[in-house]
Amino acid sequence: MNSNTLTALLFGIDANRAAALTSAFHKLGYICRHTSVDEMGRMGSAIRDDKPDLVLFDEQGSAIELSHCLDAIASQQLDLPVIVLSDSESLMPDHQVADVLPPDRIERISRSCLREFWALYTRRNLKATEQELKAAETRSEQILSQSEEAIAYVSDGMIISSNRLFAEFCGFADPDDLDFQPIVDLIAEQDQDRLKVALRSISDGESSRVSVTVCRQDGEEAETGMKLAPSVVDGEQCVQITLRDEAGETSGSSVGAIDHTTGFASAMRFVQQLEDVTAHGLGGGGDGAFMLVSLDRYLELRNEVGIGGCGQIAADIAELLMSHFPKASYGRIDGDLFGIILNNISADDALKQAKKICKEAAGRVVTVDKLSINYTLSIGILPITKTKLAAAVDLLDNLVSVCEQIREETGDNGMGNGAALYVRARQQLDQKNDPMTLFEDARADNRLQLLFQPVVSLADEDRHYYEVTLSLKDQEADEISGEQLLRALESQGKSTELDRWIIVEATKQLTRSKQGGKPVSLIINLTCNVFRDRNLPSWLGVALKAAQLSPATLVLQFETTATTRMLKPAIAFSEQMRKLGAAVALKSDSAGGDDLQVIRQLNPLLTKLGASPKDSETLKEAITNLQEVGSKTVIQGVDSAATLATLWQLKPDYVQGSYVQAPSTELDYDFGDE
């Protein structure tokens, strides 16, 4: 935004007055670039694409209604000041109109425009600053959590934040356990006064060091050095404490965090890493694998060479593993168990490498007290994909079972010497089971999928549509269908987790499809549970911004019969969607009777009729009813050219069916824009 150039949209202002305004701005030291809008079809794109700084609207001269202009700005959620030129005394400034001025007061108009321009300039700068501040705070939090140093922040002698390394050094499993605890309570009594003096001596730009003895949670004591430096957390002045030994090296990173025999992360640290992966996925959003390496005949080896000898074997295994995966994340989970988190590798490729490792391990010799020891390994591999994973402990149990199964199948006195993939048993989606359990099982088995069917206009509309329906891969005769799963969850009236999954996956697919020509909207079938989800509208706004999609992309479709049972929240939800810029659609058999009353109250953008295309009388009456209430009609089941020809005479707005295109997993219909 240039501070001396403003861009304006002019409604109802002729060329002479526009030139006079431009001259007035020039005298005040500003350049005004303006675009005149004189028709409805141009208004939406001008507001969206021209990125104006203000709107100057002459109420008498404009062919467009002021309310239409204000609605268009509100639907796109733009911060765009509107100055109305009018002699009407009833028109007053409000939350949508910044000022109302006489049409002939050019100088006053220009100064009012500049006032609103600078107010907008300030708001935009403030918003950008807030975003930068939030990003900086996020980076600071990430730096704290990912730091290789043990760090805590102290205010008025109380710990207000710490990272995991600091907590582990003090003997705590969770940094939250240290929040609001006096720092001196962690220090041996003989060192407390020195630490208090050091904390009080901290001033801006200066730092201090002090050596103390930390009393760990398990009763043990550990000596460390503390580096104290002034800092700020959430706008509050505080002291940053970094644990360092007397040589200046970081303390805490190796206390309870490293297995010194192998150099791998300790069991606790590795399980924490694995929990992060199960919760948030792998860095970079790619797929990978979790590998569990188990030393065969561990108890026999321990009896033969002792714990020290097994340590030498463990060190040899670590060397072997790192030669194959130098950039992986490692952990020693137990004396005989080693975990590996692999990025950017398929489970099949990981399996091939694991088999090579097993073969190499069988040929290696470790010398322990002049004894030549051979060992073998059993390795289990589990794919890490975008599908939600089980808890870290469950993953470990699953791969331990894989290793045990390898040994059982080999039948060679506990020598597995092999690798295998963990395969989750396919869950039967019985309709009698709890719907939420069915949803979780289907998602875990990667059986949920979305189908897209084009909805084609019989007129020259400015937007294309696909209807989105839920389907299940490899569905068997006695299993629940995607539609039945939605209705079962709807009957429970609680969860919207599946609805959110559908919205996220559908918008992802649309973003990937990169449709050309006219904009594309998705008619997404959901449960009426969303009417009671107060957080969904705001979540929807965030999801659309993340996908870089306009709210007009979404049309959320519901069953009219289910909507009738919760009409009041449905009306409120429909209004929220309109304010957001999205829309609502309904499915009705005939758009008559009670259904028509619901349609009147919700005012849906589209109504999909369930009546057969062959039932022309019912359809004719339904189309007439919908035209009266201002809802566009979608007729399904168009399976032949003859059916389409019949429907032409009834003049519905949209049709869909197998003759147009059957539902597909891709948005690949050619709407013929070119």
C-alpha positions in Angstrom: 0.0 0.0 0.0 1.7 3.2 -1.2 1.2 6.0 1.3 0.6 8.7 -1.3 -1.3 6.7 -3.9 -4.9 5.6 -3.3 -7.1 3.4 -5.4 -10.8 4.1 -5.5 -13.9 2.4 -7.0 -16.4 5.0 -8.2 -20.1 4.2 -8.4 -22.4 6.6 -10.3 -19.7 9.3 -10.7 -19.3 10.7 -14.2 -16.0 11.5 -15.9 -16.1 15.3 -15.1 -16.6 14.8 -11.4 -14.0 12.0 -11.4 -11.5 14.5 -13.0 -12.4 17.1 -10.4 -11.8 14.6 -7.6 -8.5 13.6 -9.1 -7.4 17.3 -9.3 -8.5 17.8 -5.6 -6.4 14.9 -4.5 -3.4 16.2 -6.6 -3.6 19.5 -4.8 -3.4 17.7 -1.5 -0.3 15.8 -2.7 -1.9 12.5 -3.5 -2.4 10.4 -6.6 -5.8 8.9 -7.1 -6.3 5.9 -9.4 -9.9 5.1 -9.9 -12.1 2.6 -11.7 -15.8 3.3 -12.5 -18.3 0.5 -11.9 -21.6 0.8 -13.6 -23.0 -2.7 -13.7 -23.6 -5.6 -11.2 -21.5 -8.1 -13.2 -18.4 -6.0 -12.9 -18.9 -5.1 -9.2 -17.8 -8.3 -7.6 -14.6 -8.7 -9.6 -13.7 -5.0 -9.1 -14.0 -5.2 -5.3 -12.1 -8.5 -5.2 -9.4 -8.0 -7.9 -8.7 -4.3 -8.1 -7.7 -4.2 -4.4 -9.2 -0.7 -3.8 -8.5 1.5 -0.8 -12.0 3.0 -0.7 -15.4 3.1 -2.4 -17.0 6.4 -3.4 -20.7 5.8 -4.0 -23.1 8.4 -5.5 -26.5 7.2 -4.4 -28.4 9.1 -7.1 -26.1 8.5 -10.0 -25.4 4.8 -9.5 -27.4 2.1 -11.3 -26.4 -0.3 -8.6 -28.2 -0.3 -5.3 -26.1 0.7 -2.3 -27.2 -2.4 -0.3 -25.9 -4.6 -3.1 -22.5 -2.9 -3.0 -22.3 -3.2 0.8 -23.4 -6.9 0.7 -20.7 -7.6 -1.9 -18.0 -6.1 0.4 -19.3 -7.9 3.4 -19.4 -11.2 1.6 -15.7 -11.0 0.8 -14.9 -9.9 4.4 -13.0 -6.9 3.2 -11.9 -3.9 5.3 -12.9 -1.4 2.7 -14.3 2.1 3.7 -17.4 3.3 1.8 -18.2 7.0 1.4 -21.7 7.7 0.2 -22.6 10.9 -1.7 -26.2 11.8 -0.9 -28.5 14.6 0.1 -30.7 12.3 2.0 -31.0 13.2 5.7 -32.1 9.6 6.6 -28.8 8.1 5.5 -26.3 8.1 8.3 -22.8 6.6 8.8 -22.8 3.2 10.4 -20.6 0.1 10.6 -20.7 -0.3 6.8 -20.8 3.3 5.7 -17.8 5.4 6.8 -19.3 8.9 5.9 -22.2 10.5 4.1 -21.5 13.8 2.2 -23.2 16.1 -0.2 -22.4 15.2 -3.8 -21.1 18.7 -4.7 -18.6 19.3 -1.9 -15.5 18.2 -3.8 -12.9 19.5 -1.3 -14.7 18.0 1.7 -15.1 14.7 -0.2 -11.4 14.6 -1.0 -10.4 15.3 2.6 -12.9 12.7 4.0 -11.4 10.1 1.5 -7.9 10.9 2.8 -9.0 10.5 6.4 -10.5 7.1 5.7 -7.5 6.2 3.5 -5.1 6.9 6.4 -7.3 5.1 8.9 -7.2 2.1 6.6 -3.4 2.5 6.1 -3.0 2.4 9.9 -5.3 -0.7 10.3 -3.4 -2.6 7.6 -0.1 -1.7 9.2 -1.3 -2.8 12.6 -2.6 -6.1 11.2 0.7 -6.7 9.5 2.6 -5.9 12.7 0.3 -8.2 14.7 0.9 -11.0 12.2 4.7 -10.5 12.4 4.6 -10.4 16.2 2.6 -13.7 16.2 5.0 -15.3 13.8 7.9 -14.1 16.0 6.3 -15.5 19.1 5.7 -18.8 17.3 9.3 -19.0 16.2 10.4 -18.2 19.8 8.3 -21.0 21.1 9.6 -23.4 18.5 13.2 -22.4 19.3 12.6 -22.9 23.0 11.1 -26.4 22.5 13.6 -27.5 19.9 16.7 -26.0 21.5 19.6 -28.2 22.3 20.1 -26.2 25.5 18.3 -26.5 28.8 16.4 -23.2 29.2 13.9 -21.8 31.7 12.4 -18.3 32.1 11.9 -16.8 35.6 9.9 -13.8 36.6 9.8 -12.6 40.3 11.6 -15.8 41.3 9.0 -18.1 39.7 9.5 -20.3 36.6 7.0 -19.2 33.9 8.3 -21.4 31.1 10.9 -24.1 30.5 11.8 -26.6 27.9 12.0 -30.4 28.1 15.8 -30.5 28.6 15.6 -28.2 31.6 12.7 -30.2 33.1 14.6 -33.5 32.5 17.8 -32.1 34.1 15.7 -31.3 37.2 14.1 -34.8 37.2 10.7 -33.9 35.8 9.1 -35.6 32.8 6.9 -32.7 31.7 8.0 -29.0 31.6 4.5 -28.0 32.7 5.3 -29.5 36.1 7.7 -26.7 36.7 5.4 -23.8 35.8 5.0 -21.3 38.7 7.4 -23.2 40.9 10.0 -21.1 42.8 13.4 -21.5 41.1 15.2 -21.6 44.5 13.1 -24.7 45.4 15.2 -26.6 42.9 18.5 -25.5 44.3 20.4 -26.9 47.2 20.0 -24.8 50.4 23.7 -23.7 50.5 23.4 -22.1 47.0 20.0 -20.4 47.2 21.2 -17.1 48.5 23.8 -16.8 45.8 21.2 -17.5 43.1 18.8 -14.9 44.6 21.6 -12.2 44.5 22.4 -13.2 40.9 18.8 -12.9 39.9 18.4 -9.4 41.5 21.6 -8.2 39.8 20.4 -8.8 36.3 19.8 -5.5 34.4 19.2 -4.7 30.7 22.1 -5.7 28.5 24.0 -7.5 31.2 24.2 -11.2 32.1 25.6 -13.2 35.0 26.8 -16.7 35.8 26.5 -18.7 38.9 27.4 -22.3 39.9 24.7 -24.2 41.8 23.7 -27.7 42.9 20.3 -28.7 41.5 18.2 -31.0 43.7 16.6 -33.4 41.3 13.1 -34.8 41.7 14.4 -38.3 42.4 16.5 -37.0 45.3 19.8 -37.0 43.6 21.9 -33.8 43.2 23.6 -32.5 40.1 26.1 -29.6 39.8 25.7 -27.2 37.0 26.5 -23.6 35.9 23.7 -21.2 35.2 23.9 -18.4 32.7 21.4 -15.7 33.5 20.4 -13.0 31.0 17.5 -10.5 30.7 14.7 -11.5 28.4 11.0 -10.9 27.6 8.2 -13.5 27.4 4.7 -12.5 26.4 5.6 -8.8 27.0 6.8 -9.5 30.5 10.3 -8.7 31.7 12.0 -11.9 33.0 15.3 -13.7 33.3 16.5 -16.5 30.9 18.4 -19.2 32.7 20.5 -21.6 30.6 22.2 -24.5 32.3 25.9 -24.9 31.4 28.8 -26.7 33.0 31.9 -25.0 34.2 33.5 -25.2 30.8 30.6 -23.5 29.2 29.1 -26.5 27.6 25.4 -27.1 27.7 24.1 -29.1 30.6 20.9 -31.1 30.5 21.1 -32.3 26.9 22.9 -35.4 28.0 21.3 -35.9 31.4 18.7 -38.6 30.9 18.5 -37.8 27.3 21.3 -39.8 25.7 22.2 -43.5 25.8 26.0 -43.2 26.1 26.7 -46.7 24.8 25.2 -46.0 21.4 24.9 -42.2 21.3 21.2 -42.7 20.6 18.4 -40.8 22.4 17.3 -42.4 25.7 14.1 -44.4 25.9 12.2 -41.4 27.4 13.5 -39.0 24.9 12.8 -41.2 21.9 9.3 -42.1 23.0 8.6 -38.3 23.3 9.9 -37.9 19.7 7.6 -40.7 18.6 4.7 -39.1 20.4 5.3 -35.9 18.5 5.3 -37.9 15.2 2.0 -39.6 16.1 0.4 -36.3 17.0 1.8 -34.0 14.3 3.3 -36.2 11.6 6.8 -36.0 10.1 8.5 -32.7 9.4 7.9 -31.5 5.8 4.6 -33.3 5.5 6.0 -36.4 3.8 5.7 -40.0 4.5 8.2 -42.2 6.3 8.5 -45.3 8.5 9.1 -46.3 12.1 11.5 -49.2 12.4 12.0 -51.3 15.6 15.3 -53.3 15.7 15.3 -56.2 18.2 18.5 -58.1 19.2 17.7 -61.9 19.0 18.5 -64.2 21.9 19.2 -61.2 24.2 18.8 -63.1 27.5 21.2 -65.8 26.4 23.7 -63.2 25.2 23.4 -61.4 28.5 24.1 -64.6 30.5 27.0 -65.4 28.2 28.8 -62.0 28.1 27.1 -59.9 30.8 25.6 -56.4 30.5 28.9 -54.9 29.5 29.3 -57.4 26.7 25.8 -56.6 25.5 26.7 -53.0 25.6 29.5 -53.7 23.1 27.1 -55.5 20.9 24.7 -52.6 21.1 27.4 -50.2 20.0 28.2 -52.4 17.0 24.5 -52.5 16.1 24.4 -48.7 16.4 27.3 -48.4 14.0 25.6 -50.8 11.5 22.3 -49.0 11.6 23.8 -45.5 11.1 25.8 -46.7 8.1 22.4 -47.4 6.4 20.4 -44.4 7.7 22.9 -41.6 8.6 20.1 -38.9 8.9 17.5 -40.8 10.8 16.3 -40.2 14.4 17.5 -43.0 16.7 16.7 -44.2 20.2 17.6 -47.0 22.5 14.3 -48.1 23.9 15.6 -51.1 26.0 18.8 -53.2 26.2 17.8 -55.1 23.1 15.5 -52.7 21.4 16.4 -49.8 19.1 14.0 -47.4 17.4 14.5 -45.5 14.1 12.2 -42.8 12.7 12.8 -42.4 9.0 11.8 -39.5 6.9 11.0 -39.5 3.1 11.1 -43.2 2.6 8.3 -45.7 1.8 7.7 -48.6 4.1 8.6 -51.0 1.2 12.0 -49.3 0.7 12.6 -49.4 4.5 11.8 -53.1 4.4 14.4 -53.7 1.7 17.0 -51.8 3.7 16.0 -53.7 6.9 16.6 -57.1 5.1 20.1 -55.9 4.1 20.8 -54.9 7.7 19.8 -58.3 8.9 22.0 -60.0 6.4 25.0 -57.8 7.3 24.4 -58.3 11.1 24.5 -62.0 10.7 28.0 -61.7 9.3 29.5 -59.4 11.9 31.6 -60.5 14.9 32.0 -58.7 18.2 34.9 -59.5 20.4 34.0 -59.5 24.1 36.8 -60.6 26.5 38.5 -62.6 23.8 35.2 -64.3 22.9 33.9 -63.9 19.3 30.2 -63.2 19.4 27.8 -63.4 16.5 24.3 -61.9 16.7 21.2 -61.6 14.5 18.4 -59.0 14.4 14.6 -59.1 13.9 13.2 -55.8 12.5 9.6 -54.6 12.4 8.6 -51.7 10.1 5.4 -49.5 10.4 4.5 -47.0 7.7 4.1 -43.4 8.8 1.6 -41.6 6.6 -0.9 -38.8 7.0 -3.4 -41.3 8.5 -3.7 -40.8 12.2 -1.4 -43.2 14.1 -2.0 -45.0 17.4 -0.2 -43.8 20.5 3.5 -44.3 20.7 3.3 -47.1 23.2 0.9 -48.9 21.0 3.2 -48.6 18.0 6.0 -50.1 20.0 3.8 -53.0 21.2 2.8 -53.6 17.6 6.3 -53.8 16.3 7.5 -55.9 19.3 4.8 -58.4 18.2 6.1 -58.3 14.7 9.6 -59.1 15.9 8.3 -62.0 18.0 6.3 -63.3 15.1 9.5 -63.3 12.9 11.3 -65.4 15.5 8.3 -67.8 15.8 8.1 -68.3 12.1 11.9 -68.9 11.8 11.8 -71.5 14.6 15.6 -71.4 15.0 16.0 -71.1 18.8 14.9 -67.4 18.9 17.1 -66.3 15.9 14.7 -64.3 13.8 17.2 -62.8 11.4 14.5 -61.2 9.3 12.3 -58.1 8.7 8.6 -57.7 8.2 6.0 -54.9 7.8 3.3 -54.4 10.4 -0.1 -54.8 8.8 -3.1 -53.5 10.7 -6.0 -56.0 10.5 -8.7 -54.6 8.2 -11.7 -53.7 10.4 -15.2 -54.8 9.4 -17.4 -51.8 9.3 -20.6 -53.5 10.7 -23.6 -51.2 10.7 -24.5 -52.3 14.2 -21.3 -50.9 15.7 -20.9 -47.4 17.2 -20.7 -44.8 14.3 -17.7 -43.0 15.8 -15.8 -46.3 16.1 -16.7 -47.1 12.5 -15.4 -43.7 11.4 -12.1 -44.1 13.3 -11.6 -47.6 11.9 -12.3 -46.5 8.3 -9.9 -43.6 8.7 -7.2 -45.7 10.2 -7.6 -48.2 7.4 -7.5 -45.4 4.8 -10.9 -46.5 3.5 -12.6 -43.1 3.5 -12.7 -41.4 0.1 -14.6 -38.5 -1.5 -16.4 -38.7 -4.8 -17.0 -35.6 -7.0 -19.9 -35.3 -9.5 -20.3 -32.3 -11.7 -23.5 -30.2 -11.4 -24.1 -28.6 -14.8 -25.9 -25.4 -15.4 -28.6 -25.2 -18.2 -28.0 -21.5 -18.3 -24.9 -19.3 -18.5 -24.0 -19.2 -14.8 -20.8 -17.5 -13.6 -19.7 -20.5 -11.5 -19.3 -24.3 -11.8 -20.3 -26.8 -9.1 -19.3 -30.3 -8.0 -21.3 -32.3 -5.4 -19.1 -34.0 -2.9 -20.2 -37.3 -1.3 -18.5 -39.6 1.2 -17.7 -43.1 0.0 -15.9 -46.2 1.4 -13.2 -48.0 -0.5 -13.7 -51.8 -1.1 -17.1 -51.8 0.6 -18.6 -55.2 1.2 -22.3 -56.1 1.0 -22.8 -56.1 4.8 -20.8 -53.0 5.6 -22.0 -49.5 6.2 -21.9 -47.0 3.3 -20.6 -43.5 3.4 -24.1 -42.0 3.3 -25.2 -44.4 6.1 -22.2 -43.5 8.2 -23.1 -39.8 7.9 -26.7 -40.4 8.9 -25.7 -42.6 11.8 -23.5 -39.9 13.2 -26.2 -37.4 12.6 -28.7 -39.5 14.6 -26.3 -39.3 17.6 -26.3 -35.5 17.2 -22.9 -34.8 18.6 -19.7 -35.2 16.7 -18.6 -33.1 13.7 -15.2 -34.7 13.4 -16.2 -36.5 10.1 -17.8 -33.3 8.8 -14.5 -31.4 9.3 -12.5 -34.3 7.7 -14.8 -34.1 4.7 -14.4 -30.3 4.4 -10.6 -30.4 4.8 -10.1 -33.3 2.3 -12.5 -31.7 -0.3 -10.8 -28.3 -0.2 -7.4 -30.0 -0.5 -8.6 -31.8 -3.6 -10.0 -28.6 -5.1 -6.7 -26.8 -4.4 -4.7 -29.6 -6.1 -7.0 -29.8 -9.1 -6.1 -26.2 -10.4 -9.3 -25.8 -12.4 -9.2 -23.3 -15.2 -12.0 -21.1 -16.5 -14.8 -20.1 -14.3 -14.5 -20.5 -10.5 -15.5 -23.8 -9.0 -17.6 -24.4 -5.9 -18.1 -27.6 -3.9 -21.6 -28.7 -2.7 -20.5 -30.7 0.3 -22.9 -33.2 2.0 -22.6 -32.9 5.8 -24.6 -33.9 8.9 -26.8 -31.4 10.7 -24.6 -31.8 13.7 -22.7 -28.8 12.4 -25.6 -26.6 13.3 -24.7 -27.0 17.0 -21.0 -26.7 16.6 -20.4 -23.1 17.6 -16.7 -23.2 16.7 -17.2 -24.5 13.1 -17.8 -21.2 11.4 -14.6 -19.6 12.7 -12.7 -22.9 12.1 -14.1 -22.8 8.5 -12.8 -19.3 8.0 -9.3 -20.4 9.1 -9.4 -23.5 7.0 -10.3 -21.5 3.9 -7.6 -19.0 4.5 -5.1 -21.9 4.9 -6.2 -23.4 1.6 -6.2 -19.9 0.0 -9.8 -20.4 -1.1 -12.7 -17.9 -1.3 -15.6 -18.6 1.1 -17.8 -18.7 -2.0 -16.1 -22.0 -2.8 -18.2 -23.8 -0.2 -21.9 -24.7 -0.4 -22.8 -26.9 2.6 -25.7 -29.3 1.9 -28.1 -30.9 4.4 -31.1 -33.1 4.4 -34.3 -31.1 4.8 -36.0 -33.7 7.0 -33.1 -33.6 9.5 -32.9 -29.8 9.4 -36.6 -29.6 10.4 -35.8 -31.2 13.7 -33.3 -28.5 14.6 -34.6 -25.5 12.7 -33.6 -22.7 15.0 -29.9 -23.6 15.1 -30.1 -24.3 11.4 -31.4 -20.8 10.6 -28.6 -19.3 12.8 -26.0 -21.4 11.1 -27.3 -20.5 7.6 -27.0 -16.8 8.5 -23.4 -17.3 9.8 -22.5 -18.9 6.5 -23.9 -16.0 4.5 -21.9 -13.6 6.6 -18.8 -15.7 6.0 -19.4 -15.6 2.3 -20.3 -19.3 2.0 -23.7 -20.8 1.2 -26.1 -23.5 2.3 -28.0 -26.0 0.1 -30.8 -28.4 1.0 -32.0 -31.8 -0.3 -35.8 -32.2 -0.6 -38.0 -34.8 -2.3 -40.6 -32.3 -3.7 -40.0 -28.9 -2.2 -43.5 -28.8 -0.9 -45.4 -28.9 2.4 -43.1 -28.8 5.5 -40.0 -28.9 3.3 -41.0 -25.7 1.5 -41.4 -23.9 4.9 -37.9 -25.0 5.9 -36.6 -23.8 2.5 -38.3 -20.4 3.0 -36.7 -19.9 6.4 -33.2 -21.0 5.4 -33.2 -19.4 2.0 -30.6 -21.9 0.5 -28.6 -21.0 -2.5 -29.5 -24.4 -4.1 -32.1 -27.1 -3.5 -31.5 -30.6 -4.8 -34.7 -32.4 -5.7 -35.0 -36.1 -5.0 -38.0 -36.7 -7.3 -37.4 -38.8 -10.4 -36.7 -36.8 -13.7 -39.6 -38.8 -15.1 -42.1 -37.3 -12.6 -42.5 -34.2 -14.6 -45.6 -32.9 -12.8 -43.9 -33.1 -9.4 -40.8 -31.5 -10.7 -42.7 -28.7 -12.5 -44.5 -27.7 -9.2 -41.2 -28.0 -7.2 -39.3 -25.8 -9.6 -42.1 -23.2 -9.5 -42.1 -23.2 -5.7 -38.3 -22.8 -5.6 -38.3 -20.0 -8.1 -40.8 -18.1 -5.8 -38.5 -18.4 -2.8 -35.3 -17.6 -4.8 -33.6 -21.0 -4.5 -32.0 -22.5 -7.6 -33.0 -26.0 -8.6 -30.7 -29.1 -9.0 -32.3 -32.2 -10.6 -30.5 -35.5 -10.2 -30.7 -38.8 -12.0 -30.1 -37.5 -15.6 -29.0 -40.8 -17.2 -29.8 -40.3 -20.9 -30.1 -37.6 -23.6 -33.9 -38.2 -23.6 -34.2 -37.3 -19.9 -32.1 -34.2 -20.4 -34.3 -33.1 -23.4 -37.4 -33.5 -21.2 -35.9 -31.5 -18.4 -35.0 -28.6 -20.8 -38.7 -27.9 -21.1 -39.1 -27.6 -17.2 -36.2 -25.1 -17.1 -34.4 -26.2 -13.9 -31.1 -24.3 -13.1 -28.8 -27.4 -12.8 -28.8 -31.1 -13.6 -26.5 -34.0 -12.6 -26.4 -37.7 -13.3 -24.5 -40.4 -15.1 -25.3 -39.0 -18.5 -23.3 -35.9 -17.6 -20.7 -37.8 -15.6 -20.7 -40.4 -12.9 -19.1 -39.6 -9.5 -15.3 -39.7 -9.7 -12.4 -39.4 -7.3 -11.1 -36.5 -9.4 -12.5 -33.1 -10.3 -11.9 -33.8 -14.0 -15.1 -32.8 -15.8 -14.7 -30.5 -18.8 -17.3 -27.7 -18.4 -16.4 -26.4 -21.8 -15.2 -22.9 -20.8 -12.7 -22.6 -23.7 
